[in-house]
């Protein structure tokens, strides 16, 4: 096991009716900027619950944060937060709203000329406005981590940042807020959480049996509970299990002391940036080809994953690894998520464009062994056509 420091200060308020409890989590006298997405919270009752909980606070609102939140949109929220002198932010929505709010929190006090520098790695987060969250879509784990991914439309870039200052102070996870989610968003959430686990688990063994079994527990729970939620989104118990699984998929626990990958995410972000494909669906496109191309380096963990999660025990190690990848593909397909670039009308031109962008950025040494180069990315994407 690798040396590690584990830090996660997020308070979780889990269960039905917990939105009302957020009142006690916000400092008295705070001026609260409420952030949200397309407005579904005003149709499903969540907005009314939030406003009731904030009845004693001075509030201002910013809506319209997109899926794959746009930098350009978030800058308007930053301007509003500064003008209104907001002292606390409350994100109400899914991972995109939470990610966007993390950036807003860091950008409001940012003193540099260009807040994009936070994402481009040119500036560290020196301070951030405190914020909390009301989660309405299980998927990204953003409710219990400090990371965010932001898209700059003008340059078709999608970059990530993280800071110890951008953990939520609290997150409300009420499964009932998710009862009206459409099937596509539920399926995306399942696939997103599933891939988050695999990025931290499917590397190579370093004798971390607890972390391995924690990861496998999340995977098995998503496999069991995901279809139940798709079939009946108002099944409280199934939604609760899905919601907590997605949170645990990326709250730092699974990554403690292990070797992680994240190259699937790094490559998949380009497909969203260039074509606007749902994040989870880009992961489902890239992951199978990534695992097949890198089978040799991941063989032991692929075999373990296949045996413990999919009950694949017959054949040589290589045959079991391939059967395991195919089982993963079949799972995505059962969620009605297609796994080939051609399913999204994406062809070789896009691969060439990604190669060019990576070349310009000087991308190198991806993956858990830092041995994956741009030429490998090109081959992996070609396998995904």
Secondary structure per residue as TSV (DSSP state, phi and psi in degrees):
chain	resnum	aa	ss	phi	psi
A	1	X	-	360.0	137.8
A	2	X	-	-75.1	153.8
A	3	X	-	-61.3	146.7
A	4	X	-	-156.0	156.6
A	5	X	-	-115.8	128.0
A	6	X	-	-110.3	127.2
A	7	X	-	-141.9	121.2
A	8	X	-	-150.2	103.1
A	9	X	-	-92.0	8.7
A	10	X	-	-76.0	126.9
A	11	X	E	-84.7	129.0
A	12	X	E	-105.2	127.1
A	13	X	E	-109.0	100.6
A	14	X	E	-109.1	134.4
A	15	X	S	122.2	172.2
A	16	X	T	-65.7	140.4
A	17	X	T	79.3	4.9
A	18	X	G	-77.7	-11.7
A	19	X	G	-59.9	-37.3
A	20	X	G	-61.0	-25.6
A	21	X	G	-77.8	-9.8
A	22	X	G	-69.9	-20.6
A	23	X	G	-52.1	-42.7
A	24	X	G	-75.5	-9.3
A	25	X	G	-94.3	-10.2
A	26	X	S	-103.9	133.8
A	27	X	-	-57.7	137.8
A	28	X	T	-57.8	138.3
A	29	X	T	81.8	1.4
A	30	X	-	-67.1	145.7
A	31	X	E	-97.9	117.8
A	32	X	E	-104.5	123.6
A	33	X	E	-93.9	114.7
A	34	X	E	-90.3	126.9
A	35	X	E	-115.4	142.9
A	36	X	E	-155.9	180.0
A	37	X	S	-97.8	-121.6
A	38	X	S	-80.2	-4.0
A	39	X	S	109.0	3.2
A	40	X	G	-61.7	-27.0
A	41	X	G	-64.6	-20.3
A	42	X	G	-83.6	-10.3
A	43	X	T	-103.8	-20.0
A	44	X	S	-107.9	7.3
A	45	X	S	91.3	-10.5
A	46	X	H	-66.3	-42.6
A	47	X	H	-58.1	-45.3
A	48	X	H	-62.8	-39.2
A	49	X	H	-65.1	-40.9
A	50	X	H	-64.9	-46.7
A	51	X	H	-62.3	-36.9
A	52	X	H	-65.2	-39.9
A	53	X	H	-67.7	-26.0
A	54	X	T	-102.5	18.9
A	55	X	T	-57.3	-31.3
A	56	X	T	-93.5	6.6
A	57	X	S	-111.3	150.3
A	58	X	E	-78.3	124.0
A	59	X	E	-126.2	154.4
A	60	X	E	-139.1	151.6
A	61	X	E	-122.3	148.0
A	62	X	E	-137.1	114.7
A	63	X	-	-112.0	172.4
A	64	X	-	95.2	13.4
A	65	X	-	-69.3	127.3
A	66	X	-	-81.4	161.7
A	67	X	S	-62.8	137.2
A	68	X	S	56.0	72.6
A	69	X	-	-54.9	136.2
A	70	X	B	-87.7	131.4
A	71	X	H	-54.2	-43.2
A	72	X	H	-62.2	-39.5
A	73	X	H	-68.0	-43.6
A	74	X	H	-64.2	-31.2
A	75	X	H	-62.5	-32.9
A	76	X	H	-66.7	-37.2
A	77	X	H	-67.0	-37.4
A	78	X	H	-61.3	-45.1
A	79	X	H	-60.1	-42.3
A	80	X	H	-64.7	-44.8
A	81	X	H	-60.7	-39.7
A	82	X	H	-68.5	-45.6
A	83	X	H	-63.5	-37.9
A	84	X	T	-89.3	-2.4
A	85	X	T	53.5	48.8
A	86	X	-	-65.2	136.5
A	87	X	S	-111.1	-5.2
A	88	X	E	-152.7	142.2
A	89	X	E	-113.9	145.5
A	90	X	E	-130.0	110.8
A	91	X	E	-85.9	127.3
A	92	X	E	-123.6	103.1
A	93	X	E	160.5	-156.6
A	94	X	S	-93.8	-163.0
A	95	X	H	-60.4	-33.5
A	96	X	H	-66.8	-41.7
A	97	X	H	-65.2	-41.9
A	98	X	H	-65.6	-44.4
A	99	X	H	-59.8	-46.6
A	100	X	H	-59.8	-39.3
A	101	X	H	-68.9	-33.9
A	102	X	H	-61.0	-41.9
A	103	X	H	-66.5	-43.6
A	104	X	H	-57.6	-44.6
A	105	X	H	-60.1	-38.2
A	106	X	H	-79.1	-30.9
A	107	X	H	-83.4	-28.1
A	108	X	H	-57.1	-48.2
A	109	X	T	-88.6	2.7
A	110	X	-	-64.5	131.4
A	111	X	-	-102.9	-3.4
A	112	X	S	-76.2	177.5
A	113	X	S	-78.0	-30.5
A	114	X	-	-137.5	106.8
A	115	X	T	-59.7	-19.9
A	116	X	H	-58.9	-23.6
A	117	X	H	-59.0	-27.3
A	118	X	H	-61.5	-40.6
A	119	X	H	-81.7	-32.7
A	120	X	T	-79.6	-0.1
A	121	X	T	79.1	13.8
A	122	X	S	-93.9	-11.2
A	123	X	S	-144.3	139.1
A	124	X	-	-89.3	154.9
A	125	X	-	-77.5	113.5
A	126	X	-	-90.7	-28.1
A	127	X	-	-158.6	164.0
A	128	X	-	-153.2	146.2
A	129	X	-	-70.4	132.5
A	130	X	-	-65.0	150.0
A	131	X	E	-151.2	158.9
A	132	X	E	-128.3	179.9
A	133	X	E	-144.9	146.3
A	134	X	E	-118.6	109.7
A	135	X	E	-83.5	132.4
A	136	X	-	-122.4	1.6
A	137	X	S	-149.5	107.7
A	138	X	-	-70.3	130.1
A	139	X	S	-175.6	-65.3
A	140	X	S	-87.2	-20.6
A	141	X	-	77.9	4.8
A	142	X	G	-62.1	-20.3
A	143	X	G	-69.4	-14.0
A	144	X	G	-138.6	30.3
A	145	X	S	-143.7	178.6
A	146	X	S	-108.4	6.0
A	147	X	E	-94.8	158.5
A	148	X	E	-152.3	150.6
A	149	X	E	-125.9	127.5
A	150	X	E	-126.4	142.0
A	151	X	E	-106.3	131.1
A	152	X	E	-102.9	107.1
A	153	X	T	-64.5	-38.8
A	154	X	T	-62.3	-28.6
A	155	X	T	-116.1	2.3
A	156	X	T	53.1	47.4
A	157	X	E	-113.6	145.2
A	158	X	E	-132.4	109.5
A	159	X	E	-126.1	158.6
A	160	X	E	-116.6	156.2
A	161	X	E	-147.4	162.5
A	162	X	E	-152.4	147.5
A	163	X	-	-155.1	145.7
A	164	X	G	-59.4	-17.6
A	165	X	G	-86.7	-5.1
A	166	X	G	-114.6	30.0
A	167	X	S	-78.1	139.5
A	168	X	-	-61.4	148.1
A	169	X	S	-70.7	-33.7
A	170	X	E	-156.7	159.5
A	171	X	E	-138.8	133.9
A	172	X	E	-95.7	123.5
A	173	X	E	-119.1	93.7
A	174	X	-	-109.3	110.0
A	175	X	G	-55.0	-27.5
A	176	X	G	-66.8	-21.9
A	177	X	G	-69.5	-12.8
A	178	X	G	-102.2	1.9
A	179	X	T	-64.6	-24.5
A	180	X	T	-100.6	10.7
A	181	X	-	-65.3	138.9
A	182	X	-	-72.8	155.7
A	183	X	H	-54.9	-38.3
A	184	X	H	-60.6	-42.3
A	185	X	H	-70.6	-36.0
A	186	X	H	-64.3	-47.2
A	187	X	H	-59.8	-43.0
A	188	X	H	-60.0	-41.5
A	189	X	H	-63.2	-41.3
A	190	X	H	-62.8	-48.2
A	191	X	H	-66.1	-38.1
A	192	X	H	-62.8	-51.0
A	193	X	H	-62.2	-41.4
A	194	X	H	-59.7	-44.4
A	195	X	H	-70.9	-33.8
A	196	X	H	-56.4	-42.8
A	197	X	H	-64.7	-46.2
A	198	X	H	-63.8	-32.8
A	199	X	H	-63.7	-26.8
A	200	X	H	-97.7	-13.5
A	201	X	H	-109.6	-40.0
A	202	X	S	-88.0	71.8
A	203	X	S	-125.2	-100.2
A	204	X	-	-149.5	154.6
A	205	X	-	-70.1	136.0
A	206	X	-	-134.6	29.0
A	207	X	S	63.3	61.5
A	208	X	-	-126.7	69.2
A	209	X	H	-63.6	-34.2
A	210	X	H	-66.0	-49.2
A	211	X	H	-61.6	-39.4
A	212	X	H	-59.8	-45.7
A	213	X	H	-73.9	-30.4
A	214	X	H	-62.6	-44.7
A	215	X	H	-61.7	-45.9
A	216	X	H	-63.7	-33.7
A	217	X	H	-63.9	-42.3
A	218	X	H	-65.1	-44.7
A	219	X	H	-59.1	-47.6
A	220	X	H	-64.2	-37.8
A	221	X	H	-66.7	-40.9
A	222	X	H	-63.7	-39.4
A	223	X	H	-65.0	-38.8
A	224	X	H	-79.0	-44.1
A	225	X	H	-89.6	-27.8
A	226	X	H	-54.8	-52.3
A	227	X	H	-61.2	-32.8
A	228	X	H	-64.6	-41.8
A	229	X	H	-67.0	-40.7
A	230	X	H	-62.5	-39.5
A	231	X	H	-72.0	-37.3
A	232	X	-	-145.2	90.2
A	233	X	T	-64.1	-15.5
A	234	X	T	-93.1	8.9
A	235	X	-	-74.4	101.2
A	236	X	H	-58.2	-48.1
A	237	X	H	-63.5	-42.7
A	238	X	H	-64.7	-42.9
A	239	X	H	-64.9	-39.1
A	240	X	H	-62.0	-44.0
A	241	X	H	-65.6	-40.5
A	242	X	H	-63.1	-45.4
A	243	X	H	-61.3	-47.1
A	244	X	H	-71.3	-30.8
A	245	X	H	-64.1	-45.5
A	246	X	H	-62.8	-37.5
A	247	X	H	-64.4	-46.4
A	248	X	H	-72.2	-16.4
A	249	X	H	-67.2	-23.6
A	250	X	T	-149.5	51.1
A	251	X	S	-112.4	12.1
A	252	X	S	98.5	-19.2
A	253	X	T	-63.8	-46.2
A	254	X	T	-69.5	-24.3
A	255	X	T	-87.2	-12.1
A	256	X	T	-65.2	117.2
A	257	X	T	79.9	2.4
A	258	X	S	-111.9	171.4
A	259	X	-	-93.0	130.0
A	260	X	-	-116.3	165.3
A	261	X	-	-109.5	-81.9
A	262	X	-	73.7	7.3
A	263	X	H	-70.5	-31.4
A	264	X	H	-60.5	-44.8
A	265	X	H	-63.4	-43.3
A	266	X	H	-60.1	-42.7
A	267	X	H	-74.3	-42.6
A	268	X	H	-63.7	-31.8
A	269	X	H	-55.4	-33.0
A	270	X	H	-66.5	-34.5
A	271	X	H	-67.8	-37.1
A	272	X	H	-69.1	-43.5
A	273	X	H	-62.0	-38.9
A	274	X	H	-86.9	-32.1
A	275	X	H	-125.9	-4.1
A	276	X	-	70.2	19.0
A	277	X	-	-70.5	140.2
A	278	X	-	-49.4	137.7
A	279	X	H	-53.2	-49.1
A	280	X	H	-61.1	-34.9
A	281	X	H	-73.1	-31.8
A	282	X	H	-67.7	-34.6
A	283	X	H	-64.4	-42.0
A	284	X	H	-67.3	-24.0
A	285	X	H	-75.2	-49.0
A	286	X	H	-78.5	-40.1
A	287	X	H	-55.9	-49.5
A	288	X	H	-59.9	-43.2
A	289	X	H	-68.5	-35.6
A	290	X	H	-60.3	-45.7
A	291	X	H	-69.4	-38.1
A	292	X	H	-68.3	-44.0
A	293	X	H	-65.6	-34.8
A	294	X	T	-105.9	26.9
A	295	X	H	-56.1	-43.7
A	296	X	H	-59.6	-43.5
A	297	X	H	-74.6	-19.2
A	298	X	H	-112.0	11.4
A	299	X	H	-58.3	-47.9
A	300	X	H	-61.0	-42.5
A	301	X	H	-74.9	-32.9
A	302	X	H	-62.1	-42.9
A	303	X	H	-64.6	-43.1
A	304	X	H	-62.7	-46.6
A	305	X	H	-57.9	-45.6
A	306	X	H	-62.2	-43.2
A	307	X	H	-70.2	-47.3
A	308	X	H	-80.8	-27.9
A	309	X	H	-103.5	-41.5
A	310	X	H	-108.9	0.9
A	311	X	-	59.0	40.4
A	312	X	-	-96.8	114.8
A	313	X	-	-130.1	-9.5
A	314	X	-	-95.0	145.5
A	315	X	S	100.7	178.8
A	316	X	-	-70.1	168.5
A	317	X	H	-58.6	-40.7
A	318	X	H	-66.1	-40.4
A	319	X	H	-66.1	-40.0
A	320	X	H	-66.5	-37.3
A	321	X	H	-63.7	-44.3
A	322	X	H	-64.6	-41.8
A	323	X	H	-63.3	-33.8
A	324	X	H	-67.6	-43.6
A	325	X	H	-62.0	-42.8
A	326	X	H	-65.6	-35.4
A	327	X	H	-63.1	-37.0
A	328	X	H	-66.9	-43.6
A	329	X	H	-59.8	-45.5
A	330	X	H	-61.2	-37.0
A	331	X	H	-62.8	-46.8
A	332	X	H	-60.6	-42.9
A	333	X	H	-64.7	-35.3
A	334	X	H	-66.3	-23.2
A	335	X	T	-83.0	4.1
A	336	X	T	65.4	37.4
A	337	X	-	-113.7	116.9
A	338	X	-	-76.7	151.4
A	339	X	-	-123.0	15.2
A	340	X	S	-121.6	146.5
A	341	X	G	-57.7	-39.0
A	342	X	G	-62.9	-24.8
A	343	X	G	-65.6	-19.2
A	344	X	G	-114.2	16.8
A	345	X	T	57.8	37.9
A	346	X	-	-110.4	129.4
A	347	X	-	-126.1	-162.6
A	348	X	H	-59.5	-28.6
A	349	X	H	-59.7	-39.6
A	350	X	H	-67.2	-38.9
A	351	X	H	-60.0	-45.0
A	352	X	H	-62.3	-38.0
A	353	X	H	-65.7	-41.2
A	354	X	H	-65.7	-41.9
A	355	X	H	-59.1	-43.1
A	356	X	H	-63.7	-43.7
A	357	X	H	-63.6	-43.2
A	358	X	H	-65.0	-37.8
A	359	X	H	-63.1	-43.1
A	360	X	H	-65.0	-32.9
A	361	X	H	-83.5	-12.0
A	362	X	T	73.4	32.7
A	363	X	-	-64.4	136.8
A	364	X	-	-162.1	164.7
A	365	X	-	56.9	50.4
A	366	X	B	-83.4	165.3
A	367	X	T	90.2	171.9
A	368	X	T	-67.6	-22.2
A	369	X	T	-102.9	2.8
A	370	X	T	51.8	39.8
A	371	X	-	-120.4	9.9
A	372	X	B	-101.8	124.3
A	373	X	-	-112.0	179.2
A	374	X	H	-60.7	-37.7
A	375	X	H	-61.1	-34.5
A	376	X	H	-68.8	-40.3
A	377	X	H	-59.5	-42.5
A	378	X	H	-60.7	-42.8
A	379	X	H	-67.0	-38.7
A	380	X	H	-64.8	-44.7
A	381	X	H	-67.1	-34.1
A	382	X	H	-64.6	-37.7
A	383	X	H	-63.5	-24.7
A	384	X	T	-87.9	-3.1
A	385	X	-	-61.0	360.0
